[in-house]
Amino acid sequence: MTSMNTKTVQAPIDVLAGFQSAGPTIPYKFRWNDRYYKIKNITLVTSKEIGNEKLFYFSATDGANAFTLSFHPHTLLWKLEDFSPEA
């Protein structure tokens, strides 16, 4: 994200996601600070290897805000990496 209002969060979140046997994991909505955010559009999916683990990053929007979510497959942990209100 490149917005000047981007805030680094790096907080664990609860995510409703779809897992496919032959395709990408797709986050649909998540809860952060007792609020639910429904993902309307995933704009970018990337991955990065850290040690023996491959982490997945999702740039997404709910129509009013932009987010970067990360997924750690070994621990099944999701994190909200950053948050940016859209203008």
PyMOL Python script that loads the backbone (N, CA, C, O; Angstrom):
from pymol import cmd

cmd.read_pdbstr("""\
ATOM      1  N   MET A   1       0.826  -1.177   0.000  1.00  0.00           N
ATOM      2  CA  MET A   1       0.000   0.000   0.000  1.00  0.00           C
ATOM      3  C   MET A   1       0.870   1.240   0.000  1.00  0.00           C
ATOM      4  O   MET A   1       1.954   1.254   0.583  1.00  0.00           O
ATOM      5  N   THR A   2       0.388   2.274  -0.656  1.00  0.00           N
ATOM      6  CA  THR A   2       1.201   3.476  -0.756  1.00  0.00           C
ATOM      7  C   THR A   2       0.529   4.702  -0.171  1.00  0.00           C
ATOM      8  O   THR A   2       1.066   5.802  -0.303  1.00  0.00           O
ATOM      9  N   SER A   3      -0.602   4.566   0.459  1.00  0.00           N
ATOM     10  CA  SER A   3      -1.309   5.699   1.024  1.00  0.00           C
ATOM     11  C   SER A   3      -0.516   6.309   2.164  1.00  0.00           C
ATOM     12  O   SER A   3       0.160   5.612   2.921  1.00  0.00           O
ATOM     13  N   MET A   4      -0.613   7.641   2.269  1.00  0.00           N
ATOM     14  CA  MET A   4       0.064   8.329   3.368  1.00  0.00           C
ATOM     15  C   MET A   4      -0.586   8.004   4.703  1.00  0.00           C
ATOM     16  O   MET A   4       0.030   8.203   5.751  1.00  0.00           O
ATOM     17  N   ASN A   5      -1.820   7.506   4.687  1.00  0.00           N
ATOM     18  CA  ASN A   5      -2.540   7.179   5.915  1.00  0.00           C
ATOM     19  C   ASN A   5      -2.365   5.734   6.335  1.00  0.00           C
ATOM     20  O   ASN A   5      -3.052   5.275   7.247  1.00  0.00           O
ATOM     21  N   THR A   6      -1.465   5.006   5.697  1.00  0.00           N
ATOM     22  CA  THR A   6      -1.274   3.599   6.015  1.00  0.00           C
ATOM     23  C   THR A   6      -0.704   3.448   7.421  1.00  0.00           C
ATOM     24  O   THR A   6       0.274   4.097   7.794  1.00  0.00           O
ATOM     25  N   LYS A   7      -1.350   2.570   8.191  1.00  0.00           N
ATOM     26  CA  LYS A   7      -0.900   2.294   9.554  1.00  0.00           C
ATOM     27  C   LYS A   7      -0.435   0.848   9.630  1.00  0.00           C
ATOM     28  O   LYS A   7      -1.158  -0.067   9.236  1.00  0.00           O
ATOM     29  N   THR A   8       0.767   0.648  10.135  1.00  0.00           N
ATOM     30  CA  THR A   8       1.265  -0.699  10.370  1.00  0.00           C
ATOM     31  C   THR A   8       0.552  -1.256  11.591  1.00  0.00           C
ATOM     32  O   THR A   8       0.513  -0.614  12.641  1.00  0.00           O
ATOM     33  N   VAL A   9      -0.015  -2.456  11.453  1.00  0.00           N
ATOM     34  CA  VAL A   9      -0.806  -3.041  12.530  1.00  0.00           C
ATOM     35  C   VAL A   9      -0.133  -4.298  13.068  1.00  0.00           C
ATOM     36  O   VAL A   9       0.170  -4.369  14.259  1.00  0.00           O
ATOM     37  N   GLN A  10       0.105  -5.288  12.217  1.00  0.00           N
ATOM     38  CA  GLN A  10       0.712  -6.576  12.560  1.00  0.00           C
ATOM     39  C   GLN A  10       0.023  -7.249  13.750  1.00  0.00           C
ATOM     40  O   GLN A  10       0.671  -7.660  14.712  1.00  0.00           O
ATOM     41  N   ALA A  11      -1.311  -7.351  13.659  1.00  0.00           N
ATOM     42  CA  ALA A  11      -2.100  -7.946  14.735  1.00  0.00           C
ATOM     43  C   ALA A  11      -2.762  -9.232  14.250  1.00  0.00           C
ATOM     44  O   ALA A  11      -3.184  -9.306  13.095  1.00  0.00           O
ATOM     45  N   PRO A  12      -2.861 -10.242  15.107  1.00  0.00           N
ATOM     46  CA  PRO A  12      -3.592 -11.458  14.741  1.00  0.00           C
ATOM     47  C   PRO A  12      -5.065 -11.126  14.520  1.00  0.00           C
ATOM     48  O   PRO A  12      -5.633 -10.288  15.221  1.00  0.00           O
ATOM     49  N   ILE A  13      -5.679 -11.790  13.537  1.00  0.00           N
ATOM     50  CA  ILE A  13      -7.085 -11.565  13.236  1.00  0.00           C
ATOM     51  C   ILE A  13      -7.779 -12.901  12.991  1.00  0.00           C
ATOM     52  O   ILE A  13      -7.134 -13.903  12.682  1.00  0.00           O
ATOM     53  N   ASP A  14      -9.102 -12.901  13.135  1.00  0.00           N
ATOM     54  CA  ASP A  14      -9.926 -14.043  12.778  1.00  0.00           C
ATOM     55  C   ASP A  14     -10.388 -13.838  11.343  1.00  0.00           C
ATOM     56  O   ASP A  14     -10.857 -12.754  10.994  1.00  0.00           O
ATOM     57  N   VAL A  15     -10.260 -14.871  10.503  1.00  0.00           N
ATOM     58  CA  VAL A  15     -10.578 -14.753   9.084  1.00  0.00           C
ATOM     59  C   VAL A  15     -11.503 -15.885   8.661  1.00  0.00           C
ATOM     60  O   VAL A  15     -11.319 -17.037   9.053  1.00  0.00           O
ATOM     61  N   LEU A  16     -12.501 -15.536   7.855  1.00  0.00           N
ATOM     62  CA  LEU A  16     -13.304 -16.525   7.165  1.00  0.00           C
ATOM     63  C   LEU A  16     -12.714 -16.630   5.766  1.00  0.00           C
ATOM     64  O   LEU A  16     -12.742 -15.668   4.998  1.00  0.00           O
ATOM     65  N   ALA A  17     -12.181 -17.804   5.441  1.00  0.00           N
ATOM     66  CA  ALA A  17     -11.486 -17.988   4.168  1.00  0.00           C
ATOM     67  C   ALA A  17     -11.900 -19.299   3.529  1.00  0.00           C
ATOM     68  O   ALA A  17     -12.341 -20.232   4.200  1.00  0.00           O
ATOM     69  N   GLY A  18     -11.748 -19.342   2.229  1.00  0.00           N
ATOM     70  CA  GLY A  18     -11.984 -20.575   1.488  1.00  0.00           C
ATOM     71  C   GLY A  18     -10.665 -21.203   1.104  1.00  0.00           C
ATOM     72  O   GLY A  18      -9.769 -20.524   0.603  1.00  0.00           O
ATOM     73  N   PHE A  19     -10.542 -22.495   1.338  1.00  0.00           N
ATOM     74  CA  PHE A  19      -9.338 -23.237   0.982  1.00  0.00           C
ATOM     75  C   PHE A  19      -9.695 -24.208  -0.129  1.00  0.00           C
ATOM     76  O   PHE A  19     -10.647 -24.978  -0.002  1.00  0.00           O
ATOM     77  N   GLN A  20      -8.944 -24.176  -1.209  1.00  0.00           N
ATOM     78  CA  GLN A  20      -9.199 -25.031  -2.356  1.00  0.00           C
ATOM     79  C   GLN A  20      -8.066 -26.040  -2.498  1.00  0.00           C
ATOM     80  O   GLN A  20      -6.919 -25.741  -2.166  1.00  0.00           O
ATOM     81  N   SER A  21      -8.383 -27.225  -2.988  1.00  0.00           N
ATOM     82  CA  SER A  21      -7.349 -28.248  -3.154  1.00  0.00           C
ATOM     83  C   SER A  21      -6.388 -27.893  -4.284  1.00  0.00           C
ATOM     84  O   SER A  21      -5.212 -28.253  -4.225  1.00  0.00           O
ATOM     85  N   ALA A  22      -6.862 -27.202  -5.303  1.00  0.00           N
ATOM     86  CA  ALA A  22      -5.992 -26.853  -6.432  1.00  0.00           C
ATOM     87  C   ALA A  22      -6.176 -25.387  -6.784  1.00  0.00           C
ATOM     88  O   ALA A  22      -6.540 -25.052  -7.911  1.00  0.00           O
ATOM     89  N   GLY A  23      -5.928 -24.531  -5.835  1.00  0.00           N
ATOM     90  CA  GLY A  23      -6.083 -23.117  -6.096  1.00  0.00           C
ATOM     91  C   GLY A  23      -5.701 -22.309  -4.876  1.00  0.00           C
ATOM     92  O   GLY A  23      -5.292 -22.857  -3.853  1.00  0.00           O
ATOM     93  N   PRO A  24      -5.836 -21.012  -4.994  1.00  0.00           N
ATOM     94  CA  PRO A  24      -5.394 -20.150  -3.898  1.00  0.00           C
ATOM     95  C   PRO A  24      -6.369 -20.141  -2.722  1.00  0.00           C
ATOM     96  O   PRO A  24      -7.552 -20.437  -2.888  1.00  0.00           O
ATOM     97  N   THR A  25      -5.876 -19.805  -1.555  1.00  0.00           N
ATOM     98  CA  THR A  25      -6.693 -19.523  -0.392  1.00  0.00           C
ATOM     99  C   THR A  25      -7.330 -18.157  -0.630  1.00  0.00           C
ATOM    100  O   THR A  25      -6.668 -17.241  -1.117  1.00  0.00           O
ATOM    101  N   ILE A  26      -8.606 -18.016  -0.290  1.00  0.00           N
ATOM    102  CA  ILE A  26      -9.292 -16.761  -0.545  1.00  0.00           C
ATOM    103  C   ILE A  26      -9.926 -16.257   0.752  1.00  0.00           C
ATOM    104  O   ILE A  26     -10.867 -16.871   1.254  1.00  0.00           O
ATOM    105  N   PRO A  27      -9.419 -15.134   1.307  1.00  0.00           N
ATOM    106  CA  PRO A  27     -10.073 -14.558   2.485  1.00  0.00           C
ATOM    107  C   PRO A  27     -11.349 -13.823   2.067  1.00  0.00           C
ATOM    108  O   PRO A  27     -11.342 -13.066   1.097  1.00  0.00           O
ATOM    109  N   TYR A  28     -12.451 -14.049   2.808  1.00  0.00           N
ATOM    110  CA  TYR A  28     -13.730 -13.421   2.495  1.00  0.00           C
ATOM    111  C   TYR A  28     -14.074 -12.274   3.437  1.00  0.00           C
ATOM    112  O   TYR A  28     -14.586 -11.238   3.012  1.00  0.00           O
ATOM    113  N   LYS A  29     -13.786 -12.472   4.717  1.00  0.00           N
ATOM    114  CA  LYS A  29     -13.994 -11.397   5.684  1.00  0.00           C
ATOM    115  C   LYS A  29     -13.132 -11.676   6.903  1.00  0.00           C
ATOM    116  O   LYS A  29     -12.665 -12.795   7.115  1.00  0.00           O
ATOM    117  N   PHE A  30     -12.930 -10.628   7.706  1.00  0.00           N
ATOM    118  CA  PHE A  30     -12.116 -10.793   8.910  1.00  0.00           C
ATOM    119  C   PHE A  30     -12.635  -9.886  10.015  1.00  0.00           C
ATOM    120  O   PHE A  30     -13.368  -8.927   9.773  1.00  0.00           O
ATOM    121  N   ARG A  31     -12.228 -10.223  11.245  1.00  0.00           N
ATOM    122  CA  ARG A  31     -12.583  -9.442  12.419  1.00  0.00           C
ATOM    123  C   ARG A  31     -11.321  -8.838  13.013  1.00  0.00           C
ATOM    124  O   ARG A  31     -10.327  -9.525  13.248  1.00  0.00           O
ATOM    125  N   TRP A  32     -11.390  -7.537  13.249  1.00  0.00           N
ATOM    126  CA  TRP A  32     -10.282  -6.806  13.873  1.00  0.00           C
ATOM    127  C   TRP A  32     -10.891  -5.748  14.788  1.00  0.00           C
ATOM    128  O   TRP A  32     -11.771  -4.996  14.368  1.00  0.00           O
ATOM    129  N   ASN A  33     -10.437  -5.687  16.013  1.00  0.00           N
ATOM    130  CA  ASN A  33     -10.944  -4.734  17.010  1.00  0.00           C
ATOM    131  C   ASN A  33     -12.463  -4.826  17.149  1.00  0.00           C
ATOM    132  O   ASN A  33     -13.149  -3.805  17.194  1.00  0.00           O
ATOM    133  N   ASP A  34     -12.982  -6.043  17.217  1.00  0.00           N
ATOM    134  CA  ASP A  34     -14.413  -6.302  17.391  1.00  0.00           C
ATOM    135  C   ASP A  34     -15.275  -5.732  16.267  1.00  0.00           C
ATOM    136  O   ASP A  34     -16.453  -5.442  16.471  1.00  0.00           O
ATOM    137  N   ARG A  35     -14.692  -5.573  15.089  1.00  0.00           N
ATOM    138  CA  ARG A  35     -15.435  -5.114  13.921  1.00  0.00           C
ATOM    139  C   ARG A  35     -15.172  -6.079  12.764  1.00  0.00           C
ATOM    140  O   ARG A  35     -14.056  -6.572  12.596  1.00  0.00           O
ATOM    141  N   TYR A  36     -16.203  -6.340  11.974  1.00  0.00           N
ATOM    142  CA  TYR A  36     -16.068  -7.225  10.820  1.00  0.00           C
ATOM    143  C   TYR A  36     -15.879  -6.412   9.544  1.00  0.00           C
ATOM    144  O   TYR A  36     -16.523  -5.381   9.346  1.00  0.00           O
ATOM    145  N   TYR A  37     -14.985  -6.893   8.683  1.00  0.00           N
ATOM    146  CA  TYR A  37     -14.710  -6.272   7.389  1.00  0.00           C
ATOM    147  C   TYR A  37     -14.929  -7.324   6.308  1.00  0.00           C
ATOM    148  O   TYR A  37     -14.275  -8.367   6.310  1.00  0.00           O
ATOM    149  N   LYS A  38     -15.844  -7.053   5.388  1.00  0.00           N
ATOM    150  CA  LYS A  38     -16.101  -7.966   4.272  1.00  0.00           C
ATOM    151  C   LYS A  38     -15.209  -7.556   3.098  1.00  0.00           C
ATOM    152  O   LYS A  38     -15.265  -6.416   2.636  1.00  0.00           O
ATOM    153  N   ILE A  39     -14.404  -8.476   2.629  1.00  0.00           N
ATOM    154  CA  ILE A  39     -13.485  -8.189   1.530  1.00  0.00           C
ATOM    155  C   ILE A  39     -14.256  -8.202   0.217  1.00  0.00           C
ATOM    156  O   ILE A  39     -14.884  -9.198  -0.141  1.00  0.00           O
ATOM    157  N   LYS A  40     -14.199  -7.080  -0.492  1.00  0.00           N
ATOM    158  CA  LYS A  40     -14.879  -6.967  -1.781  1.00  0.00           C
ATOM    159  C   LYS A  40     -13.962  -7.281  -2.945  1.00  0.00           C
ATOM    160  O   LYS A  40     -14.409  -7.786  -3.976  1.00  0.00           O
ATOM    161  N   ASN A  41     -12.671  -6.983  -2.785  1.00  0.00           N
ATOM    162  CA  ASN A  41     -11.749  -7.162  -3.901  1.00  0.00           C
ATOM    163  C   ASN A  41     -10.345  -7.467  -3.376  1.00  0.00           C
ATOM    164  O   ASN A  41      -9.841  -6.781  -2.488  1.00  0.00           O
ATOM    165  N   ILE A  42      -9.734  -8.490  -3.931  1.00  0.00           N
ATOM    166  CA  ILE A  42      -8.329  -8.786  -3.647  1.00  0.00           C
ATOM    167  C   ILE A  42      -7.538  -8.251  -4.840  1.00  0.00           C
ATOM    168  O   ILE A  42      -7.734  -8.695  -5.971  1.00  0.00           O
ATOM    169  N   THR A  43      -6.653  -7.305  -4.580  1.00  0.00           N
ATOM    170  CA  THR A  43      -5.936  -6.637  -5.668  1.00  0.00           C
ATOM    171  C   THR A  43      -4.577  -7.252  -5.968  1.00  0.00           C
ATOM    172  O   THR A  43      -4.041  -7.066  -7.060  1.00  0.00           O
ATOM    173  N   LEU A  44      -4.011  -7.984  -5.006  1.00  0.00           N
ATOM    174  CA  LEU A  44      -2.693  -8.579  -5.214  1.00  0.00           C
ATOM    175  C   LEU A  44      -2.491  -9.726  -4.225  1.00  0.00           C
ATOM    176  O   LEU A  44      -2.858  -9.619  -3.055  1.00  0.00           O
ATOM    177  N   VAL A  45      -1.910 -10.811  -4.701  1.00  0.00           N
ATOM    178  CA  VAL A  45      -1.513 -11.930  -3.837  1.00  0.00           C
ATOM    179  C   VAL A  45      -0.044 -12.193  -4.105  1.00  0.00           C
ATOM    180  O   VAL A  45       0.357 -12.404  -5.250  1.00  0.00           O
ATOM    181  N   THR A  46       0.754 -12.179  -3.057  1.00  0.00           N
ATOM    182  CA  THR A  46       2.180 -12.465  -3.176  1.00  0.00           C
ATOM    183  C   THR A  46       2.577 -13.469  -2.101  1.00  0.00           C
ATOM    184  O   THR A  46       1.814 -13.740  -1.173  1.00  0.00           O
ATOM    185  N   SER A  47       3.766 -14.008  -2.238  1.00  0.00           N
ATOM    186  CA  SER A  47       4.283 -14.912  -1.208  1.00  0.00           C
ATOM    187  C   SER A  47       5.747 -14.597  -0.967  1.00  0.00           C
ATOM    188  O   SER A  47       6.434 -14.016  -1.807  1.00  0.00           O
ATOM    189  N   LYS A  48       6.200 -15.002   0.211  1.00  0.00           N
ATOM    190  CA  LYS A  48       7.594 -14.778   0.594  1.00  0.00           C
ATOM    191  C   LYS A  48       8.027 -15.943   1.463  1.00  0.00           C
ATOM    192  O   LYS A  48       7.302 -16.355   2.369  1.00  0.00           O
ATOM    193  N   GLU A  49       9.210 -16.471   1.186  1.00  0.00           N
ATOM    194  CA  GLU A  49       9.741 -17.552   2.011  1.00  0.00           C
ATOM    195  C   GLU A  49      10.594 -16.967   3.125  1.00  0.00           C
ATOM    196  O   GLU A  49      11.501 -16.168   2.894  1.00  0.00           O
ATOM    197  N   ILE A  50      10.274 -17.391   4.333  1.00  0.00           N
ATOM    198  CA  ILE A  50      11.046 -16.993   5.516  1.00  0.00           C
ATOM    199  C   ILE A  50      11.444 -18.281   6.208  1.00  0.00           C
ATOM    200  O   ILE A  50      10.608 -18.959   6.804  1.00  0.00           O
ATOM    201  N   GLY A  51      12.722 -18.616   6.128  1.00  0.00           N
ATOM    202  CA  GLY A  51      13.181 -19.891   6.654  1.00  0.00           C
ATOM    203  C   GLY A  51      12.543 -21.018   5.869  1.00  0.00           C
ATOM    204  O   GLY A  51      12.615 -21.042   4.640  1.00  0.00           O
ATOM    205  N   ASN A  52      11.916 -21.956   6.572  1.00  0.00           N
ATOM    206  CA  ASN A  52      11.242 -23.084   5.924  1.00  0.00           C
ATOM    207  C   ASN A  52       9.771 -22.811   5.643  1.00  0.00           C
ATOM    208  O   ASN A  52       9.062 -23.691   5.154  1.00  0.00           O
ATOM    209  N   GLU A  53       9.309 -21.615   5.942  1.00  0.00           N
ATOM    210  CA  GLU A  53       7.882 -21.316   5.802  1.00  0.00           C
ATOM    211  C   GLU A  53       7.636 -20.357   4.644  1.00  0.00           C
ATOM    212  O   GLU A  53       8.387 -19.403   4.441  1.00  0.00           O
ATOM    213  N   LYS A  54       6.578 -20.624   3.893  1.00  0.00           N
ATOM    214  CA  LYS A  54       6.149 -19.741   2.818  1.00  0.00           C
ATOM    215  C   LYS A  54       4.929 -18.976   3.314  1.00  0.00           C
ATOM    216  O   LYS A  54       3.892 -19.573   3.601  1.00  0.00           O
ATOM    217  N   LEU A  55       5.053 -17.649   3.416  1.00  0.00           N
ATOM    218  CA  LEU A  55       3.965 -16.793   3.875  1.00  0.00           C
ATOM    219  C   LEU A  55       3.252 -16.198   2.669  1.00  0.00           C
ATOM    220  O   LEU A  55       3.870 -15.932   1.638  1.00  0.00           O
ATOM    221  N   PHE A  56       1.953 -15.992   2.809  1.00  0.00           N
ATOM    222  CA  PHE A  56       1.148 -15.424   1.731  1.00  0.00           C
ATOM    223  C   PHE A  56       0.600 -14.076   2.169  1.00  0.00           C
ATOM    224  O   PHE A  56       0.148 -13.913   3.303  1.00  0.00           O
ATOM    225  N   TYR A  57       0.645 -13.113   1.259  1.00  0.00           N
ATOM    226  CA  TYR A  57       0.182 -11.753   1.530  1.00  0.00           C
ATOM    227  C   TYR A  57      -0.932 -11.403   0.554  1.00  0.00           C
ATOM    228  O   TYR A  57      -0.828 -11.668  -0.643  1.00  0.00           O
ATOM    229  N   PHE A  58      -2.008 -10.798   1.081  1.00  0.00           N
ATOM    230  CA  PHE A  58      -3.170 -10.434   0.296  1.00  0.00           C
ATOM    231  C   PHE A  58      -3.415  -8.935   0.453  1.00  0.00           C
ATOM    232  O   PHE A  58      -3.667  -8.466   1.563  1.00  0.00           O
ATOM    233  N   SER A  59      -3.346  -8.193  -0.623  1.00  0.00           N
ATOM    234  CA  SER A  59      -3.766  -6.800  -0.615  1.00  0.00           C
ATOM    235  C   SER A  59      -5.235  -6.795  -0.994  1.00  0.00           C
ATOM    236  O   SER A  59      -5.616  -7.360  -2.019  1.00  0.00           O
ATOM    237  N   ALA A  60      -6.060  -6.160  -0.174  1.00  0.00           N
ATOM    238  CA  ALA A  60      -7.505  -6.252  -0.354  1.00  0.00           C
ATOM    239  C   ALA A  60      -8.176  -4.944   0.041  1.00  0.00           C
ATOM    240  O   ALA A  60      -7.580  -4.076   0.679  1.00  0.00           O
ATOM    241  N   THR A  61      -9.445  -4.835  -0.365  1.00  0.00           N
ATOM    242  CA  THR A  61     -10.244  -3.675  -0.002  1.00  0.00           C
ATOM    243  C   THR A  61     -11.662  -4.121   0.345  1.00  0.00           C
ATOM    244  O   THR A  61     -12.157  -5.132  -0.155  1.00  0.00           O
ATOM    245  N   ASP A  62     -12.299  -3.340   1.212  1.00  0.00           N
ATOM    246  CA  ASP A  62     -13.712  -3.576   1.516  1.00  0.00           C
ATOM    247  C   ASP A  62     -14.588  -2.507   0.869  1.00  0.00           C
ATOM    248  O   ASP A  62     -15.783  -2.424   1.150  1.00  0.00           O
ATOM    249  N   GLY A  63     -13.995  -1.699   0.009  1.00  0.00           N
ATOM    250  CA  GLY A  63     -14.705  -0.609  -0.651  1.00  0.00           C
ATOM    251  C   GLY A  63     -14.514   0.721   0.044  1.00  0.00           C
ATOM    252  O   GLY A  63     -14.726   1.769  -0.565  1.00  0.00           O
ATOM    253  N   ALA A  64     -14.116   0.704   1.312  1.00  0.00           N
ATOM    254  CA  ALA A  64     -13.882   1.937   2.066  1.00  0.00           C
ATOM    255  C   ALA A  64     -12.476   1.999   2.646  1.00  0.00           C
ATOM    256  O   ALA A  64     -11.989   3.080   2.978  1.00  0.00           O
ATOM    257  N   ASN A  65     -11.824   0.857   2.771  1.00  0.00           N
ATOM    258  CA  ASN A  65     -10.494   0.772   3.372  1.00  0.00           C
ATOM    259  C   ASN A  65      -9.652  -0.226   2.585  1.00  0.00           C
ATOM    260  O   ASN A  65     -10.188  -1.098   1.902  1.00  0.00           O
ATOM    261  N   ALA A  66      -8.354  -0.096   2.682  1.00  0.00           N
ATOM    262  CA  ALA A  66      -7.437  -1.053   2.064  1.00  0.00           C
ATOM    263  C   ALA A  66      -6.651  -1.745   3.169  1.00  0.00           C
ATOM    264  O   ALA A  66      -6.355  -1.151   4.206  1.00  0.00           O
ATOM    265  N   PHE A  67      -6.316  -3.017   2.929  1.00  0.00           N
ATOM    266  CA  PHE A  67      -5.642  -3.833   3.941  1.00  0.00           C
ATOM    267  C   PHE A  67      -4.582  -4.692   3.294  1.00  0.00           C
ATOM    268  O   PHE A  67      -4.644  -4.980   2.099  1.00  0.00           O
ATOM    269  N   THR A  68      -3.610  -5.100   4.086  1.00  0.00           N
ATOM    270  CA  THR A  68      -2.725  -6.193   3.719  1.00  0.00           C
ATOM    271  C   THR A  68      -2.860  -7.248   4.808  1.00  0.00           C
ATOM    272  O   THR A  68      -2.593  -6.993   5.982  1.00  0.00           O
ATOM    273  N   LEU A  69      -3.283  -8.442   4.389  1.00  0.00           N
ATOM    274  CA  LEU A  69      -3.411  -9.571   5.297  1.00  0.00           C
ATOM    275  C   LEU A  69      -2.296 -10.559   5.002  1.00  0.00           C
ATOM    276  O   LEU A  69      -1.868 -10.690   3.856  1.00  0.00           O
ATOM    277  N   SER A  70      -1.825 -11.253   6.025  1.00  0.00           N
ATOM    278  CA  SER A  70      -0.841 -12.312   5.799  1.00  0.00           C
ATOM    279  C   SER A  70      -1.395 -13.620   6.365  1.00  0.00           C
ATOM    280  O   SER A  70      -2.139 -13.637   7.346  1.00  0.00           O
ATOM    281  N   PHE A  71      -1.002 -14.714   5.709  1.00  0.00           N
ATOM    282  CA  PHE A  71      -1.410 -16.046   6.145  1.00  0.00           C
ATOM    283  C   PHE A  71      -0.169 -16.898   6.324  1.00  0.00           C
ATOM    284  O   PHE A  71       0.677 -16.972   5.432  1.00  0.00           O
ATOM    285  N   HIS A  72      -0.060 -17.543   7.483  1.00  0.00           N
ATOM    286  CA  HIS A  72       1.062 -18.403   7.836  1.00  0.00           C
ATOM    287  C   HIS A  72       0.558 -19.844   7.844  1.00  0.00           C
ATOM    288  O   HIS A  72      -0.029 -20.274   8.837  1.00  0.00           O
ATOM    289  N   PRO A  73       0.769 -20.609   6.758  1.00  0.00           N
ATOM    290  CA  PRO A  73       0.162 -21.937   6.640  1.00  0.00           C
ATOM    291  C   PRO A  73       0.593 -22.954   7.690  1.00  0.00           C
ATOM    292  O   PRO A  73      -0.190 -23.840   8.034  1.00  0.00           O
ATOM    293  N   HIS A  74       1.815 -22.853   8.208  1.00  0.00           N
ATOM    294  CA  HIS A  74       2.257 -23.848   9.204  1.00  0.00           C
ATOM    295  C   HIS A  74       1.503 -23.704  10.520  1.00  0.00           C
ATOM    296  O   HIS A  74       1.225 -24.697  11.191  1.00  0.00           O
ATOM    297  N   THR A  75       1.172 -22.474  10.887  1.00  0.00           N
ATOM    298  CA  THR A  75       0.471 -22.224  12.146  1.00  0.00           C
ATOM    299  C   THR A  75      -1.012 -21.903  11.941  1.00  0.00           C
ATOM    300  O   THR A  75      -1.770 -21.812  12.907  1.00  0.00           O
ATOM    301  N   LEU A  76      -1.422 -21.731  10.677  1.00  0.00           N
ATOM    302  CA  LEU A  76      -2.774 -21.318  10.303  1.00  0.00           C
ATOM    303  C   LEU A  76      -3.132 -19.963  10.903  1.00  0.00           C
ATOM    304  O   LEU A  76      -4.306 -19.686  11.149  1.00  0.00           O
ATOM    305  N   LEU A  77      -2.143 -19.130  11.137  1.00  0.00           N
ATOM    306  CA  LEU A  77      -2.332 -17.804  11.721  1.00  0.00           C
ATOM    307  C   LEU A  77      -2.498 -16.758  10.622  1.00  0.00           C
ATOM    308  O   LEU A  77      -1.735 -16.728   9.656  1.00  0.00           O
ATOM    309  N   TRP A  78      -3.498 -15.909  10.783  1.00  0.00           N
ATOM    310  CA  TRP A  78      -3.704 -14.747   9.913  1.00  0.00           C
ATOM    311  C   TRP A  78      -3.327 -13.494  10.690  1.00  0.00           C
ATOM    312  O   TRP A  78      -3.545 -13.412  11.899  1.00  0.00           O
ATOM    313  N   LYS A  79      -2.760 -12.515   9.985  1.00  0.00           N
ATOM    314  CA  LYS A  79      -2.437 -11.225  10.598  1.00  0.00           C
ATOM    315  C   LYS A  79      -2.903 -10.097   9.686  1.00  0.00           C
ATOM    316  O   LYS A  79      -2.869 -10.204   8.460  1.00  0.00           O
ATOM    317  N   LEU A  80      -3.336  -9.021  10.317  1.00  0.00           N
ATOM    318  CA  LEU A  80      -3.548  -7.777   9.595  1.00  0.00           C
ATOM    319  C   LEU A  80      -2.225  -7.039   9.651  1.00  0.00           C
ATOM    320  O   LEU A  80      -1.814  -6.564  10.710  1.00  0.00           O
ATOM    321  N   GLU A  81      -1.558  -6.943   8.509  1.00  0.00           N
ATOM    322  CA  GLU A  81      -0.238  -6.312   8.460  1.00  0.00           C
ATOM    323  C   GLU A  81      -0.344  -4.790   8.470  1.00  0.00           C
ATOM    324  O   GLU A  81       0.353  -4.116   9.228  1.00  0.00           O
ATOM    325  N   ASP A  82      -1.232  -4.248   7.612  1.00  0.00           N
ATOM    326  CA  ASP A  82      -1.451  -2.804   7.610  1.00  0.00           C
ATOM    327  C   ASP A  82      -2.854  -2.465   7.153  1.00  0.00           C
ATOM    328  O   ASP A  82      -3.565  -3.285   6.572  1.00  0.00           O
ATOM    329  N   PHE A  83      -3.226  -1.226   7.437  1.00  0.00           N
ATOM    330  CA  PHE A  83      -4.579  -0.744   7.224  1.00  0.00           C
ATOM    331  C   PHE A  83      -4.488   0.678   6.693  1.00  0.00           C
ATOM    332  O   PHE A  83      -3.688   1.479   7.177  1.00  0.00           O
ATOM    333  N   SER A  84      -5.315   0.989   5.689  1.00  0.00           N
ATOM    334  CA  SER A  84      -5.308   2.331   5.120  1.00  0.00           C
ATOM    335  C   SER A  84      -6.726   2.732   4.737  1.00  0.00           C
ATOM    336  O   SER A  84      -7.338   2.093   3.882  1.00  0.00           O
ATOM    337  N   PRO A  85      -7.261   3.792   5.364  1.00  0.00           N
ATOM    338  CA  PRO A  85      -8.567   4.288   4.924  1.00  0.00           C
ATOM    339  C   PRO A  85      -8.435   4.851   3.516  1.00  0.00           C
ATOM    340  O   PRO A  85      -7.500   5.598   3.228  1.00  0.00           O
ATOM    341  N   GLU A  86      -9.364   4.497   2.642  1.00  0.00           N
ATOM    342  CA  GLU A  86      -9.327   5.024   1.277  1.00  0.00           C
ATOM    343  C   GLU A  86     -10.003   6.379   1.241  1.00  0.00           C
ATOM    344  O   GLU A  86     -10.952   6.638   1.980  1.00  0.00           O
ATOM    345  N   ALA A  87      -9.503   7.233   0.377  1.00  0.00           N
ATOM    346  CA  ALA A  87     -10.086   8.586   0.251  1.00  0.00           C
ATOM    347  C   ALA A  87     -11.321   8.559  -0.615  1.00  0.00           C
ATOM    348  O   ALA A  87     -11.944   9.597  -0.835  1.00  0.00           O
TER     349      ALA A  87
END
""", "prot")
cmd.dss("prot")
cmd.show_as("cartoon", "prot")
cmd.util.cbc("prot")
cmd.orient("prot")
